[in-house]
Amino acid sequence: MKIKRIVLLIACILMMSACVYAADEVSFIISYDGIVVENEAKAVNIVLEGKSAPTYTQVRVKVDVSGPATPTLIAKDSLGTDIDIAQTGYWGPEQGFPIQGDFKNETPVTATFPKAGEYTITVSLLDLANSNTVITSKTITVDVQEQAVMTNTIENTITNTVENTANNQENTELPKTGTSLVEYVIYALVILAFVYMIYSIKQKNIS
């Protein structure tokens, strides 16, 4: 009995190791920048990467989306045709495509979410030659913001910036106004010169 238990334990460990190794052979990476806003197109990059992966002759990507509405996920095929993978539910030819060894397949996707809320997107790599067995999968959660919220945020930011700028200008020292001492001296010299000129004219007339 002890021998059977030891053999069974070793078999389980080997199976677990094999599963972990297989998960590292092929994987998805899904990335995008910034905040996602309803009804605004967002660039998303989906990468299928392999590292020393075994040969799969027929694989296909399955796409599952759940949320408050159905988004559009537009990808271009090899002919440049737009494919909404959220509607079709798949990416790649129906007969599948082969993968092996080290590779990196990037698929740019333009995503548009018609309604705010939380969306869950799962992409799975299926082995069509083995009863659609899932080779690997990746799930992400996308928090889509309301357009009105983003607009208010921008407007509030602009308003606060303008108000702060105005307040800073009010708090700065105002330029001095009125007549300065130098100006008084100049005025006095001008008046004296004028008086002297009139006095000189009168003296000439007297003489």
Phi, psi and omega in degrees: 000320180298320181295319180296320180294319180296316180297317180296319179295317179297318180298318179297318180297318179296320180294318178296319179296320180295321180293317179296318181295319181295323181294330180278344183289318181228135182208159176255147170230125179240126184217150173203162183251147171077198183263143178263127182241142181302140177064016175242129182295137179231130178281124180236140180244123178249122183243129171254117187238139177236142176228109183052041182285146175291171182281126171239121186278333183219099177237156178210149182265126176260138184239123177239131181230135174226148181165189183290344178204173179264116180281171169254130178237094188267124174234154180256133177278186184295340179266001180084013179276136178286130177235125176272098186287346174287328179279315181287328181082000182217160173224129183112162181297152182300325180280356179086178178216155184273150172223153181190146172066221180264124180204165178210107180255116180257134178234105175289134181231137174258114185254135176226123182254118186285348184216142179290156180139189182260128180243146175241125180241127178236127173247133182231140176264118183258141174265097184296332182281355181228055175057039178058035177296138179282119179278314177201159179210162179217133180237133175232155176247129182246122178263104184269127183271152176287144179298319181297321179297316180293321179296315178298322179298316180294315181297318179296321179297315180295316181299313180297322179296315180296316181296317179296322178296317179296318179297320179296323179292323179293327183279348179283156182292129180285149178293146181288138179241174180095186184267131180270171180297320181299319180296322178298318180298318181296316179300318181297318180296321180296316180297317179298319179296321180293316179297317180297321181295317179296319180296320179295321180295317179296322179296322178294320180294324180292318181285000000 
